[in-house]
Structures are given as C-alpha cells and as structure tokens.
Amino acid sequence: MTNQSDAIFPNILWAQRAELVLITIPLQDATNVVVEIKEGRVLHFEAEAGGEKYRCDVELFREVVSEESRHAAQPRQIDIQLRKKAPLTESGEEEFAQSRSWLRLTRDKSKNSHIQVDWSRWRDEDEDEDETGGLGMDYNDLMSRMMTQKGLGEDDCMDCGNHADEDGVGPGADKANHSDSDDYDDLPPLEP
C-alpha cells in the first residue's frame, strides 16, 4: 500500500480469553483494510482513515491459527479475533498455561506506546470458563426461571414490591398516591 515510513502505526487495544486474542484498532471509517497473519506469528495490518495511511507488522507473543482468525471493519474500529494455537499434547503443564494466558501481545519485551490493554474486554482465566458463575444463564434469565418456578409470570413480577400497605407506606406508596400524568405538566416544550 505505502512505504513503511509514510504510514502511521495505529493504536492497538488488546484483551484475551483462554483461546482467543481480541484486538481493536480504533480507526473511524477505515477503508482498504488488510489484515493478514504471516507465518502464524506476525500480524500485518494496513488501512486508510481520515486521509492518513496506517500500517503495522506486530510479531505476536505466541503463534495463532490464521485459518480460524478473522476481522471485521466496523464504522468506528477494526475488530480482530485471533485463535491461539494450542500446544502439542505432549507439552508440559507450564507450556499449556502459557499458551492460554499471554503475558503481553508482542514477542518483544520493550513497551510500545501504541499498544495498550483493553481492560473493558479483559477477562482472567478463572472468569473465562463461564461468565454467569457456572449457571449457564445470565442474571435476567435466572430471575425469570425463578419466578416461573414460583408460579409468577413476568407480568406478575413487574408489579412485585410496588404495592403500598394499608397505611400508604411501602415500596409502592409513592406510585400509589401520585399519578404519573401530572409529573410533566410544568415542563416547557422541546425546541427544534
């Protein structure tokens, strides 16, 4: 695409799972996006965004499976998902642990100011097994199943805890004593 000297090294955010490395390159409206894995270990990236040309070749900490890795150009970023290469079965326990949890994104130990950890997507190995605590469902699904088992439907559950007692005291007292329609009467109209 361009000479290496003409291109800008993009900012890279990365996180990992036991079997994946998740990379985000925040470039808005990127075009001519090229993502390649060379020799199973070098991430090659090229793109154009905002009139600038971006390019980088990053030697990864460990090998990845290029056939099972993919990328997607989004309006605000490029998302890359790399499948970690599993160690051979005769490898030791330490080798297995290192393949699942990378110490850093790059093989090079020196710090690159353009590469940062994406803490919003980071998950430790003990969190990775099941985000729902081993229950196989999220919190809303769990609550729905619990209400169904107790014989309450979703409509019944929506009212739970909103009833005032005889004295007008309780979680639903405010709703029981006031109508919602007059709450917005004194607001000015929205301006275009």
C-alpha positions in Angstrom: 0.0 0.0 0.0 2.6 2.5 1.1 6.1 2.8 2.3 6.5 1.9 5.9 7.9 5.4 6.6 4.8 7.1 5.1 2.4 5.1 7.2 1.3 5.7 10.8 1.5 2.9 13.4 -2.1 2.6 14.6 -3.3 2.5 18.2 -4.0 -1.1 19.3 -6.1 -2.3 22.2 -5.9 -6.0 23.1 -7.6 -8.4 25.5 -7.6 -12.1 25.8 -9.6 -15.2 26.6 -8.3 -18.7 27.1 -8.5 -19.5 23.4 -8.6 -16.0 21.8 -6.8 -12.7 21.5 -9.2 -9.8 20.9 -7.7 -6.8 19.1 -9.4 -3.5 18.5 -7.8 -0.8 16.2 -9.8 2.4 16.7 -10.0 4.0 13.2 -13.1 5.7 12.2 -14.5 4.9 8.7 -11.4 2.9 7.7 -11.1 1.8 4.0 -8.8 -0.6 2.2 -8.4 -2.7 5.3 -5.9 -5.5 5.1 -5.4 -7.9 8.0 -3.0 -10.9 7.5 -1.3 -13.4 9.7 2.1 -14.2 8.3 3.8 -17.4 9.3 1.3 -17.9 12.2 3.0 -15.2 14.3 3.1 -11.8 12.6 0.0 -9.7 12.5 0.1 -7.4 9.4 -2.3 -4.5 9.3 -2.9 -1.8 6.7 -5.8 0.7 6.3 -6.7 4.3 5.4 -8.8 6.5 7.6 -9.2 10.3 7.8 -6.8 10.9 4.9 -4.0 9.1 6.7 -2.4 5.7 5.9 -1.9 3.2 8.8 0.3 0.2 8.8 2.0 -2.2 11.3 3.6 -5.5 11.5 3.4 -6.9 15.0 5.3 -10.1 16.0 2.9 -11.8 18.4 3.8 -13.3 21.7 2.9 -16.8 20.6 1.5 -18.5 17.4 -2.1 -18.2 16.3 -4.2 -20.2 13.9 -4.6 -17.9 10.9 -7.3 -20.1 9.3 -9.5 -19.7 12.4 -8.8 -16.0 12.9 -11.0 -13.2 11.5 -11.5 -9.5 11.4 -14.4 -7.1 10.8 -14.3 -3.4 9.8 -16.8 -1.5 11.9 -17.7 2.2 11.4 -15.5 3.3 14.3 -13.0 0.5 14.6 -11.5 -2.7 13.2 -12.1 -5.8 15.4 -9.6 -8.7 15.0 -10.1 -12.1 16.7 -7.1 -14.3 16.7 -7.4 -18.0 17.7 -4.5 -19.0 19.9 -2.6 -22.1 18.7 -3.0 -24.9 21.2 0.3 -26.6 22.4 1.0 -30.1 21.4 -0.5 -32.7 23.7 2.9 -33.9 25.0 3.7 -30.3 26.1 4.0 -29.8 29.8 1.5 -28.1 32.1 3.6 -24.8 32.1 3.5 -24.7 28.3 -0.2 -25.2 28.3 -0.8 -22.4 30.8 1.4 -20.0 28.8 -0.5 -20.8 25.6 -3.8 -19.9 27.3 -2.6 -16.7 29.1 -0.2 -14.5 27.2 2.0 -12.1 29.2 1.8 -9.5 26.5 0.7 -9.1 22.9 4.1 -8.8 21.3 7.1 -11.1 21.4 9.3 -8.1 22.0 9.5 -7.2 25.7 10.0 -3.5 25.1 7.0 -1.2 25.6 5.2 0.1 22.5 3.2 3.2 23.4 0.7 2.4 20.7 -0.3 -1.0 22.2 -2.4 -1.0 25.3 -4.5 -3.4 27.2 -8.3 -3.1 26.6 -9.5 -3.5 30.2 -13.1 -3.2 29.2 -12.8 -6.5 27.3 -10.2 -8.3 29.5 -11.2 -11.4 31.3 -9.0 -13.5 33.5 -8.8 -17.3 33.0 -10.9 -18.0 36.1 -13.6 -15.7 34.8 -13.4 -17.1 31.3 -15.0 -20.5 32.0 -18.5 -19.2 32.4 -19.3 -15.5 32.8 -22.5 -16.5 34.6 -20.9 -18.2 37.5 -21.4 -21.7 36.1 -25.2 -21.5 36.0 -25.3 -21.4 32.2 -27.5 -18.3 32.0 -27.4 -14.6 32.7 -29.0 -12.9 35.7 -32.2 -11.9 33.9 -32.7 -15.5 32.7 -32.1 -16.8 36.2 -34.7 -14.4 37.7 -37.2 -15.3 35.0 -36.8 -19.0 35.7 -37.1 -18.5 39.5 -40.3 -16.5 39.0 -41.7 -19.2 36.7 -41.0 -21.9 39.3 -42.8 -19.9 42.0 -45.8 -19.6 39.7 -45.4 -15.9 38.9 -45.5 -14.8 35.3 -43.4 -11.9 34.0 -46.5 -9.6 34.3 -46.9 -10.5 37.9 -43.3 -9.9 38.6 -43.3 -6.4 37.1 -45.7 -5.4 40.0 -43.7 -7.2 42.7 -42.8 -4.8 45.5 -44.7 -1.9 44.1 -47.8 -2.2 46.4 -48.3 0.1 49.3 -49.6 -1.3 52.5 -52.9 -0.1 54.2 -51.2 3.0 55.7 -49.8 4.1 52.3 -46.4 3.0 53.4 -44.1 0.7 51.5 -42.1 0.4 48.2 -45.1 1.3 46.1 -46.5 4.0 48.3 -45.2 6.8 46.1 -46.7 5.3 43.0 -50.0 4.5 44.7 -50.5 8.1 45.9 -49.4 10.1 42.8 -50.3 9.9 39.2 -47.6 10.0 36.6 -49.5 12.2 34.2 -49.1 15.4 36.2 -45.4 15.0 36.7 -44.6 16.5 33.3 -47.2 19.3 33.1 -44.9 22.1 34.0 -42.1 21.2 31.6 -41.6 23.6 28.6 -42.0 22.2 25.1 -38.9 20.9 23.3 -37.2 23.2 20.9 -36.3 22.0 17.4 
